[in-house]
Amino acid sequence: MLRLCARNLYGWQCDHVSQKTTNEALDAWSDWSSYPKSWPKNQNDAAPLGIMKINDDICASAQRRWKAIQDGLAHAG
């Protein structure tokens, strides 16, 4: 459900070969019964409740987290 929501919201899906089956399933999605009503079904639909617009604080926090992950990978073990 989250992958479908993200694809509908941002128009993006993972293009890694391991996700081919998942992406094909999203292309053929037809059972909306479990999908939350407030989530977008199409790319131009409104964002779900609780989604914040990106701002400078969010970008800075994401950059700090990304750097911490990269540092952790570089110095692991």
Secondary structure, DSSP 8 states (H G I E B T S, - for coil): -HHHHHHHHHS-----GGGHHHHHHHHT----TTS-TTS-SSTTS---TT-----HHHHHHHHHHHHHHHHHHHT--
